[in-house]
Amino acid sequence: MNPSPPIWDRYAALVFSLRTFAAAMLAFSIALLLDMPRPYWAMASVYITSNLLTGATFSKAVYRILGTLIGAAATIVLVPNVVNAPELLSLAIALWVGICLYLSLIDGTPRSYLFMLAGYTVALLGFPIVSTPQAAFDIVVSRVQEIGLGIVCASVVAMIVFPRSVTSAVTAQADAWLAGARRLGANVLTGRGSDEERDRERIRLAAAASEIDQLGQHLTYDATMSANIGQGLLRLRQHMLALLPLLGSIEERKVALHSHEESSARLEPVCARIAQWLEQGGRDRQEADALRAALDAIRRALDANAGWIEVTVAGLVMRLHNLLDVIWDCQLLREAIADGHNPEQVPLAFAIEPLAVAAPHRDFGLALLTAASVALAVLGCSAFSIATGWTDGVGAALFAAVVGSFLAGVDDPLPAFRSFYGLFLIVIAVHGIYLFGVLPRITTLEALIAALMPPFVLFGWMMARPATARIGALLAIYLSVQLALTETYSADFSSYANSSVALMVGVALTGVICSIVRLLGAEWIAGRLLRSNWETLAAVAGGKSDQDRLALATRMQHRLALLATRVTVVAAEARRDAANLRQLRTALNVLDLRRTGRALSRRTGAAIEAFLPHLASIGATGKTGSLPEALLGEIDDAIAFALQETSGEDRDRALLALGGVRSGLFPQSPDYQPREPEQRTMAA
């Protein structure tokens, strides 16, 4: 993994913009040389495909080619067969766009670009050739060739000019994430910062981890990645998934012990040493071993007379052990990745399941609603064009499909479309200036390239910045297509005015229709995310889920990342529960209970199984607010029975898991109080 050149680090956005513009001009020039009918599509394809990272550009190139071919095939099937029934054709294209967008939203990986592109490609190809259906095949083939040329140029230039690997970007982001997690761990152990500050940091780390996951999807297209590096990064990500719930569990148990001076006095010195070890990078192995020994000296056996404090102390000691192991393993894995060593040969201290496929959150209902809103917008624009007899009005439906698909992820469509409306007005003005003021005076290709450079370098610079990436991409693509540059200059004001009005009508109608269909906004989406956590916990408690720890950790932390952009509309208590991953930690403890419960006596197993269906029924309703006291009593019954078991590893693990369930579901409840066996039997 070679470090990026200094010029890339200092001027990454500008370098990307200049590189992309060079690739676009190369594609345009070759298209002119090959006498392609619409060379500007080769130019636009460069901006559609390009990414700051070489591997991500290759990934988008593959998916764009596949999506274009699928969309082209659908266009050839649809347009010639129903061109004489414009209403039916409009309905067919709208349904195709909606179905493909739904699949794109559900997929949630870089592959989703394939589905989205296959959808709006039919609109891009289909609507303009309605007047000449007999030439559909030739036009579609030419368009595929032009798009393919742009993809090839974007990929080759990205590989040659200041390439930046996905591997180096992922490892750099992972390093930054681990540094943030160590800081959070030190703050949790020392009590630095407020609860709100630590919650914000947890949410930020969850969002950053989700970005790393998305970026990691492009690793297979990175030429610098070896099998060892790929496996090492997967192992590292698994350990990262364990850190946030682990820190939440540690903080919760420390808070529970604040009022118990003796226990706190025994634990605080060790916690302070662990915090110092974390702040120093967690690289000192001798200190880590000494800290493990100190923790072992604190932990006491959980006999039948053990109280809640003993169970809580034992749980905290175990979690601190886990924290040391996870951080140390991350250090070993990071070194293995840097050296390209096989991660399977790294002696890891933290027990972890075999590599498994992550399972991000998917909201099928929201995806269906979003896709339906864009499909209705395409259909509405088509209906407006047909009803008014406005031939050039098909451009409105075309822009509805493209802009609607690009903005499908926004919570509140109307403000987003309103902001884009003003930008498009500016670009329409720039388009007019170029079309009637600049292009007529240009006689050479070199002069054309020089004239196009200012706006496209600006748009490319915007594409390279996360805050303006979507805006920059849309503006670059739009101006490339609307200028319709060919070998000879040909433009008239009527076509310019019609295309500009079609754009604004398409954007306006799409914004209005999407905002009506998706009226509920960010608060409703955040509520669905919070309810989904309870539903997942209910599935685990009811034994209905796949019981995979990695899938649970991925899905619930992905939801926390999705909440990061909507955190202001979430109630304070629900936000704290989500930030502390209470439902995830409870679900993981339930999984531990199911595994260890089989090794315990029948009455203890029955007591555990007694409260799980109750928890499942509560979670299935998406419970908000206080949980019923009856559930707390059932959990206490199970704890009481577990304390009567013969000492052993399974019994201790069951007790710690029950303690985790109790503190996760009832963080404000009084300490557990021992009960007589007869009372427990009656309660059970």
C-alpha positions in Angstrom: 0.0 0.0 0.0 1.9 3.0 -1.3 1.1 6.4 0.3 -0.8 8.8 -1.9 1.3 11.5 -3.6 1.5 14.8 -1.6 -0.2 16.6 -4.4 -3.2 14.3 -4.1 -3.4 14.8 -0.4 -3.2 18.6 -0.6 -5.3 19.2 -3.7 -7.3 16.1 -4.0 -10.5 17.8 -5.3 -8.7 19.9 -7.9 -6.6 17.0 -9.1 -9.7 14.9 -9.5 -11.5 17.6 -11.4 -8.6 18.2 -13.8 -8.2 14.5 -14.4 -11.9 14.0 -15.0 -12.1 16.9 -17.4 -9.1 15.5 -19.3 -10.8 12.1 -19.5 -14.1 13.7 -20.7 -12.3 15.7 -23.4 -10.4 12.6 -24.5 -13.6 10.6 -24.8 -15.3 13.5 -26.7 -12.3 13.8 -29.1 -12.2 10.1 -29.9 -16.0 10.1 -30.4 -15.5 12.9 -33.0 -12.7 11.1 -34.6 -14.8 7.9 -34.9 -17.7 10.0 -36.3 -20.1 8.9 -33.6 -23.5 10.7 -33.9 -23.7 12.0 -30.3 -20.2 12.4 -29.0 -21.4 14.4 -26.1 -22.7 11.2 -24.5 -19.2 9.9 -24.3 -18.3 13.1 -22.4 -21.3 12.9 -20.1 -20.5 9.2 -19.3 -17.1 10.2 -18.0 -18.7 12.4 -15.3 -21.3 9.7 -14.5 -18.6 7.1 -14.0 -15.7 8.9 -12.3 -14.8 8.7 -8.7 -11.9 9.9 -6.6 -10.8 6.3 -6.0 -9.6 4.2 -8.9 -11.2 1.0 -7.7 -14.6 2.8 -7.2 -14.3 4.1 -10.8 -13.8 0.6 -12.1 -16.7 -0.6 -10.0 -19.0 2.1 -11.4 -17.7 1.4 -14.9 -18.7 -2.3 -14.7 -22.1 -1.5 -13.2 -22.7 1.3 -15.7 -21.9 -0.9 -18.7 -24.3 -3.6 -17.3 -27.0 -1.2 -16.4 -26.7 0.5 -19.8 -27.0 -2.8 -21.6 -30.1 -3.8 -19.6 -31.7 -0.4 -20.1 -30.9 -0.5 -23.8 -32.4 -3.9 -24.2 -35.6 -2.8 -22.4 -35.8 0.3 -24.6 -35.6 -1.9 -27.8 -38.4 -4.1 -26.4 -40.7 -1.3 -25.2 -40.5 1.6 -27.6 -41.2 0.0 -31.0 -44.0 -2.2 -29.6 -46.1 0.4 -27.8 -45.0 3.6 -29.6 -48.5 4.0 -31.1 -50.0 4.1 -27.6 -48.2 7.0 -25.9 -50.2 6.5 -22.7 -49.3 2.9 -22.5 -45.6 3.6 -23.3 -45.5 6.3 -20.6 -46.9 3.9 -18.1 -44.5 1.1 -19.1 -41.4 3.4 -18.8 -42.7 4.8 -15.5 -43.2 1.3 -14.1 -39.7 0.2 -15.3 -38.1 3.2 -13.7 -39.9 2.6 -10.4 -39.1 -1.1 -10.3 -35.4 -0.6 -11.0 -35.2 2.2 -8.5 -36.9 0.0 -5.8 -34.3 -2.7 -6.5 -31.5 -0.1 -6.2 -32.8 1.2 -2.9 -33.2 -2.3 -1.5 -29.7 -3.5 -2.6 -27.9 -0.7 -0.8 -24.4 -1.7 -2.2 -22.4 -0.2 -5.1 -24.3 -2.7 -7.2 -27.4 -0.7 -6.7 -26.1 1.7 -9.3 -26.7 -1.0 -11.9 -30.4 -1.1 -11.1 -30.8 2.7 -10.9 -29.0 3.1 -14.2 -31.0 0.4 -15.9 -34.1 2.3 -14.9 -33.4 5.8 -16.0 -31.5 4.7 -19.2 -34.9 3.6 -20.6 -36.1 7.2 -20.0 -32.9 8.7 -21.5 -33.1 6.5 -24.6 -36.8 5.9 -24.9 -38.4 9.3 -24.8 -36.2 11.1 -27.4 -36.7 8.3 -30.0 -40.5 8.2 -29.7 -40.8 10.2 -33.0 -38.4 7.8 -34.8 -39.2 4.3 -33.5 -38.0 2.7 -36.8 -34.5 3.8 -35.9 -34.6 2.6 -32.3 -32.1 -0.2 -32.7 -29.5 1.9 -34.5 -29.9 4.8 -32.0 -29.6 2.6 -29.0 -26.5 0.8 -30.4 -24.8 4.1 -31.1 -25.7 5.4 -27.6 -24.2 2.2 -26.0 -21.0 2.7 -28.0 -20.7 6.3 -26.9 -21.3 5.5 -23.3 -18.8 2.6 -23.5 -16.2 4.9 -24.9 -16.7 7.3 -22.0 -16.4 4.5 -19.5 -13.2 3.2 -21.0 -11.6 6.7 -21.0 -12.7 7.4 -17.4 -11.2 4.1 -16.3 -7.9 4.4 -18.2 -7.2 8.0 -17.1 -8.1 7.1 -13.5 -5.6 4.3 -13.6 -2.8 6.4 -15.1 -3.1 9.9 -13.6 -2.6 10.1 -9.9 -4.4 6.8 -9.1 -5.6 6.4 -5.5 -6.4 2.9 -4.3 -9.6 2.0 -2.4 -7.4 -0.1 -0.1 -5.3 2.9 1.1 -8.5 4.9 1.6 -10.2 2.2 3.6 -7.2 1.6 5.8 -6.8 5.3 6.4 -10.4 5.6 7.4 -10.2 2.5 9.6 -7.2 4.0 11.4 -9.0 7.2 12.0 -12.1 5.3 13.2 -10.0 3.2 15.6 -8.4 6.3 17.0 -11.8 7.8 17.6 -13.0 4.6 19.3 -9.9 4.6 21.6 -10.7 8.2 22.5 -14.3 7.3 23.2 -13.2 4.3 25.3 -10.8 6.5 27.4 -13.6 9.0 28.0 -16.0 6.3 29.0 -13.5 4.8 31.4 -12.5 8.1 33.0 -16.0 9.8 32.8 -14.7 12.7 30.7 -17.3 14.6 28.8 -21.1 14.7 29.2 -23.5 11.9 28.3 -24.6 13.9 25.3 -21.1 14.3 24.0 -20.4 10.6 24.2 -23.6 9.8 22.5 -22.8 12.1 19.7 -19.4 10.5 19.3 -21.0 7.0 19.2 -23.4 8.2 16.5 -20.6 9.8 14.6 -18.5 6.6 14.7 -21.5 4.5 13.6 -21.9 6.8 10.6 -18.2 6.7 9.8 -18.2 2.9 10.0 -21.1 2.8 7.5 -19.0 4.9 5.1 -16.1 2.5 5.5 -18.5 -0.4 4.7 -19.7 1.3 1.6 -16.2 2.1 0.5 -15.1 -1.5 1.2 -17.6 -2.8 -1.3 -15.3 -1.5 -4.1 -12.2 -3.4 -2.8 -12.6 -6.3 -5.2 -12.1 -3.8 -8.1 -8.9 -2.4 -6.6 -5.7 -3.6 -8.4 -3.6 -3.1 -5.3 -5.6 -5.4 -3.0 -4.4 -8.9 -2.4 -6.5 -11.8 -0.9 -4.6 -11.3 2.5 -5.4 -7.6 2.6 -9.0 -8.2 1.8 -9.4 -10.9 4.5 -7.5 -8.7 7.0 -9.8 -5.8 6.4 -12.9 -8.0 6.8 -11.5 -9.3 10.1 -10.7 -5.8 11.2 -14.2 -4.7 10.4 -15.6 -7.5 12.5 -13.6 -6.4 15.5 -14.8 -2.8 14.9 -18.4 -3.9 15.0 -17.8 -5.3 18.5 -16.4 -2.0 19.9 -19.4 0.3 20.0 -21.7 -2.1 21.9 -18.8 -3.1 24.1 -18.2 0.5 25.1 -21.9 1.0 25.7 -22.0 -2.0 28.0 -18.9 -0.8 29.9 -20.4 2.7 30.4 -23.7 1.3 31.6 -22.1 -1.0 34.2 -19.8 1.8 35.5 -22.8 4.0 36.0 -24.5 1.2 37.9 -21.5 0.9 40.2 -21.2 4.7 41.0 -23.2 4.5 44.2 -21.2 1.5 45.5 -18.0 3.0 46.8 -16.1 -0.3 47.5 -16.6 -1.7 44.0 -15.8 1.6 42.4 -12.7 2.0 44.5 -11.4 -1.4 43.3 -12.2 -0.8 39.6 -11.3 2.9 39.1 -7.5 2.5 39.2 -7.6 -0.3 36.6 -10.0 1.7 34.4 -7.7 4.7 34.6 -4.7 2.5 33.5 -6.8 1.1 30.6 -7.8 4.6 29.6 -4.1 5.6 29.6 -3.2 2.5 27.5 -5.9 3.4 25.0 -4.7 7.0 24.8 -1.2 5.8 24.0 -2.5 3.8 21.0 -3.1 0.4 22.7 0.3 -0.9 21.4 2.0 -1.9 24.6 1.6 -5.6 24.9 3.2 -5.9 28.4 0.9 -3.3 29.8 -2.1 -5.1 28.2 -1.0 -8.4 29.9 -0.6 -6.6 33.2 -4.0 -5.1 32.9 -5.6 -8.5 32.3 -3.9 -9.8 35.4 -5.2 -6.9 37.4 -8.7 -7.5 36.2 -8.5 -11.2 37.1 -7.5 -10.2 40.6 -10.6 -8.1 41.0 -13.1 -10.6 39.7 -14.7 -12.9 42.3 -16.6 -16.1 41.9 -20.3 -15.8 41.6 -21.7 -18.2 44.3 -25.3 -18.7 45.3 -25.0 -15.8 47.7 -23.8 -13.4 45.0 -25.7 -10.2 44.8 -26.4 -7.8 41.9 -23.2 -5.9 42.6 -21.1 -9.0 42.2 -22.8 -9.8 39.0 -22.4 -6.3 37.7 -18.7 -6.2 38.7 -18.1 -9.6 37.0 -19.8 -8.3 33.9 -17.7 -5.1 33.8 -14.5 -7.1 34.3 -15.4 -9.4 31.5 -16.2 -6.5 29.2 -13.0 -4.7 30.1 -11.1 -8.0 29.2 -12.9 -8.0 25.9 -12.0 -4.4 25.3 -8.3 -5.1 25.8 -8.5 -8.1 23.5 -10.4 -6.3 20.7 -8.1 -3.3 20.7 -5.0 -5.5 20.8 -6.4 -7.7 18.0 -7.1 -4.6 15.9 -3.4 -3.6 16.3 -2.3 -7.0 15.2 -4.6 -7.1 12.2 -3.6 -3.6 11.2 0.1 -4.7 11.1 -0.8 -7.8 9.1 -2.7 -5.6 6.6 0.3 -3.3 6.3 2.7 -6.2 5.7 0.3 -8.2 3.5 0.4 -11.2 5.8 -2.4 -13.8 6.0 -4.7 -12.7 8.8 -5.7 -16.4 9.5 -2.2 -16.8 11.0 -2.5 -13.9 13.4 -3.0 -15.1 17.0 -6.2 -13.2 17.9 -7.3 -13.0 21.6 -10.9 -12.1 21.0 -13.1 -15.0 20.0 -14.9 -14.2 16.8 -17.1 -16.2 14.5 -16.0 -17.2 11.0 -16.1 -14.6 8.3 -19.8 -14.0 7.4 -21.7 -11.8 5.1 -22.8 -8.5 6.7 -26.5 -7.7 6.7 -27.3 -3.9 6.4 -30.7 -2.5 7.3 -33.3 -2.5 4.5 -36.6 -0.7 4.7 -38.8 -2.3 2.0 -41.8 -0.1 2.8 -39.8 3.2 2.4 -38.1 1.9 -0.7 -41.5 1.1 -2.3 -42.9 4.5 -1.3 -39.8 6.3 -2.8 -39.8 4.3 -6.0 -43.5 4.8 -6.4 -43.2 8.6 -6.0 -40.6 8.8 -8.8 -42.6 6.5 -11.1 -45.7 8.7 -10.5 -43.5 11.8 -11.3 -42.4 10.3 -14.6 -46.0 9.4 -15.4 -47.3 12.8 -14.4 -44.8 14.6 -16.6 -45.6 12.3 -19.5 -49.3 12.9 -19.0 -48.7 16.7 -19.0 -46.8 16.4 -22.3 -49.5 14.3 -23.9 -52.4 16.5 -22.6 -50.8 19.7 -23.8 -49.6 18.3 -27.1 -46.1 19.6 -26.3 -43.7 17.4 -28.3 -40.6 18.6 -26.5 -42.4 18.0 -23.2 -41.1 14.4 -23.1 -37.9 16.0 -21.8 -39.7 16.8 -18.6 -40.4 13.1 -18.1 -36.8 12.3 -18.9 -35.5 14.7 -16.3 -38.1 13.4 -13.8 -36.6 10.0 -14.1 -33.0 11.1 -13.8 -33.3 13.8 -11.1 -35.9 11.8 -9.2 -33.5 8.7 -9.1 -30.5 10.8 -8.0 -32.5 12.4 -5.2 -34.4 9.3 -4.1 -32.4 9.2 -0.8 -33.5 12.5 0.6 -36.0 12.5 3.5 -37.9 15.7 2.6 -38.0 16.0 -1.3 -39.4 19.5 -1.6 -36.6 21.5 0.0 -34.0 19.4 -1.9 -35.8 20.0 -5.3 -36.2 23.7 -4.4 -32.5 24.1 -3.9 -31.7 22.2 -7.2 -34.2 24.4 -9.0 -32.2 27.5 -8.4 -29.0 25.7 -9.4 -30.6 24.5 -12.7 -31.7 28.1 -13.4 -28.1 29.2 -13.2 -26.9 26.3 -15.4 -29.6 27.1 -17.9 -28.2 30.6 -18.1 -24.6 29.2 -18.5 -25.9 26.9 -21.2 -27.4 29.8 -23.1 -24.3 31.9 -22.8 -22.2 29.0 -24.3 -24.8 28.1 -26.9 -25.3 31.5 -28.3 -22.3 33.5 -27.1 -19.3 31.2 -27.0 -19.7 28.2 -29.3 -20.4 30.2 -32.5 -17.0 31.9 -32.2 -15.1 28.6 -31.7 -13.5 27.1 -34.8 -11.0 24.5 -33.4 -11.2 21.6 -30.9 -8.4 23.1 -28.8 -10.4 26.3 -28.4 -13.5 24.4 -27.5 -11.7 22.5 -24.8 -10.3 25.7 -23.4 -13.7 27.3 -23.4 -15.4 24.4 -21.6 -12.7 24.1 -18.9 -14.0 26.7 -16.4 -17.5 25.4 -15.6 -16.5 21.7 -15.9 -13.5 22.1 -13.7 -15.8 23.8 -11.1 -18.4 21.0 -11.3 -15.7 18.4 -11.1 -14.3 20.1 -8.0 -17.8 20.0 -6.5 -18.1 16.3 -7.3 -14.9 15.6 -5.3 -16.3 17.2 -2.1 -18.8 15.1 -0.1 -21.0 18.1 0.7 -21.5 19.1 -3.0 -20.8 15.8 -4.7 -24.4 15.1 -5.8 -24.9 18.7 -7.0 -21.6 18.7 -9.0 -22.4 15.4 -10.7 -25.9 16.5 -11.8 -24.6 19.9 -13.1 -21.7 18.3 -15.0 -23.9 15.6 -16.6 -26.7 18.1 -17.4 -24.5 20.6 -19.1 -22.7 17.9 -21.0 -26.0 16.6 -22.4 -27.8 19.9 -23.0 -24.9 21.5 -24.9 -25.2 18.5 -27.3 -21.7 19.2 -28.8 -21.1 17.6 -32.2 -18.7 18.1 -35.0 -20.6 21.1 -36.4 -22.4 23.9 -34.6 -26.2 23.9 -34.8 -28.5 25.5 -32.4 -31.6 27.5 -32.4 -33.4 29.4 -29.6 -36.6 27.5 -29.9 -34.9 24.1 -29.1 -32.9 25.8 -26.3 -36.1 27.3 -24.8 -38.1 24.1 -25.0 -35.4 21.9 -23.5 -34.9 24.5 -20.7 -38.6 24.7 -19.9 -38.9 20.9 -20.0 -36.1 20.7 -17.5 -37.7 23.1 -15.1 -41.2 21.6 -15.5 -39.8 18.1 -14.9 -37.9 19.1 -11.8 -40.9 21.1 -10.4 -43.5 18.4 -11.0 -41.1 15.7 -9.6 -40.5 17.8 -6.5 -44.2 18.4 -5.9 -45.3 14.8 -6.6 -42.5 13.3 -4.5 -43.2 15.6 -1.6 -46.9 14.7 -1.7 -46.3 11.0 -1.8 -43.5 11.1 0.8 -45.2 13.6 3.0 -44.1 12.1 6.4 -40.4 13.1 6.3 -37.4 12.5 8.5 -39.3 12.0 11.8 -41.4 9.2 10.3 -38.3 7.5 8.9 -36.4 7.9 12.2 -39.4 6.3 14.0 -39.3 3.3 11.6 -35.6 2.9 12.3 -36.2 2.8 16.0 -39.1 0.4 15.7 -37.0 -1.8 13.5 -34.5 -2.3 16.4 -37.2 -3.5 18.7 -38.6 -5.8 15.9 -35.1 -7.3 15.5 -34.8 -7.8 19.2 -38.3 -9.5 19.2 -37.2 -11.8 16.4 -34.1 -12.8 18.3 -36.0 -13.3 21.6 -38.6 -15.4 19.7 -36.0 -17.5 18.0 -37.2 -16.3 14.5 -34.1 -14.6 13.3 -31.0 -16.2 11.8 -29.3 -15.8 15.2 -26.1 -14.5 13.5 -24.1 -12.1 15.7 -22.4 -10.4 12.9 -25.6 -9.8 11.0 -27.2 -8.3 14.1 -24.3 -6.0 14.8 -24.1 -4.9 11.2 -27.8 -4.2 10.9 -28.4 -2.4 14.1 -25.2 -0.2 13.8 -26.2 0.6 10.2 -29.5 1.9 11.6 -27.6 4.0 14.0 -25.6 5.4 11.1 -28.9 6.2 9.3 -30.2 7.9 12.4 -27.1 10.1 12.4 -28.5 12.5 9.8 -31.9 12.5 11.5 -30.8 12.7 15.1 -32.4 16.1 15.7 -35.9 14.7 15.2 -35.4 11.8 17.6 -36.6 12.2 21.2 -33.8 12.5 23.8 -34.5 9.1 25.5 -34.9 7.2 22.3 -31.7 8.9 20.9 -29.7 7.8 24.0 -31.0 4.2 23.8 -30.1 4.1 20.1 -26.7 5.6 20.7 -25.9 3.1 23.5 -27.2 0.3 21.2 -29.4 -1.1 24.0 -31.5 -3.3 21.7 -28.3 -4.7 20.0 -26.6 -5.4 23.3 -29.8 -7.1 24.7 -30.1 -9.2 21.5 -26.5 -10.3 21.8 -27.0 -11.3 25.4 -30.2 -13.2 24.4 -28.1 -15.2 21.9 -25.6 -16.0 24.7 -28.5 -17.1 26.9 -29.8 -19.5 24.3 -26.3 -21.0 23.9 -25.5 -21.4 27.6 -29.0 -22.2 28.8 -28.9 -25.7 27.2 -26.1 -26.6 29.7 -28.0 -25.5 32.8 -30.7 -27.3 34.8 -34.2 -27.7 33.5 -35.7 -25.2 35.9 -33.2 -22.5 35.0 -33.7 -23.1 31.3 -37.5 -22.9 31.9 -37.1 -19.6 33.7 -35.0 -18.2 30.9 -37.5 -19.4 28.3 -40.4 -17.9 30.3 -39.4 -14.3 29.8 -38.2 -14.5 26.2 -41.6 -14.9 24.6 -42.8 -11.9 26.7 -39.9 -9.9 25.5 -40.6 -10.9 21.9 -44.3 -9.9 22.1 -43.3 -6.5 23.6 -40.6 -5.9 21.0 -42.9 -6.9 18.1 -45.1 -3.9 18.8 -42.1 -1.5 18.5 -42.5 -0.6 22.2 -41.7 2.9 23.2 -41.5 4.2 26.8 -41.3 2.1 30.0 -41.4 -1.6 29.8 -43.7 -3.6 32.1 -42.5 -4.5 35.5 -43.7 -8.0 35.0 -40.9 -8.6 32.5 -38.4 -7.3 35.1 -39.8 -9.8 37.6 -39.4 -12.7 35.1 -35.8 -11.7 34.4 -35.1 -11.6 38.2 -36.6 -15.0 38.5 -34.2 -16.3 35.9 -31.2 -14.7 37.7 -32.3 -16.2 41.0 -32.4 -19.7 39.5 -29.1 -19.2 37.7 -27.4 -18.3 41.0 -28.4 -21.7 42.4 -26.6 -23.5 39.6 -23.3 -25.3 40.2 -20.4 -23.0 39.6 -19.0 -23.2 36.1 -18.2 -21.3 33.0 -21.7 -21.8 31.4 -23.5 -20.7 34.6 -21.3 -17.6 34.9 -21.9 -16.7 31.2 -25.6 -17.2 31.7 -25.5 -14.9 34.8 -23.6 -12.2 32.9 -25.9 -12.4 29.9 -29.0 -12.1 32.2 -27.3 -9.1 33.9 -26.8 -7.6 30.5 -30.4 -8.2 29.5 -31.6 -6.6 32.8 -29.4 -3.5 32.6 -30.1 -3.1 28.9 -33.9 -3.2 29.2 -34.2 -1.6 32.7 -31.2 0.7 33.1 -33.0 2.8 35.7 -34.4 0.0 37.8 -33.2 -0.7 41.4 -30.6 -3.4 42.0 -31.6 -7.0 41.8 -32.5 -8.4 45.2 -32.0 -12.1 46.0 -35.2 -14.2 46.5 -36.1 -17.4 48.2 -36.4 -20.4 46.0 -40.1 -20.9 46.9 -40.9 -17.4 45.9 -39.0 -17.8 42.6 -40.9 -20.9 41.8 -44.2 -19.2 42.3 -43.2 -16.2 40.3 -42.0 -18.4 37.4 
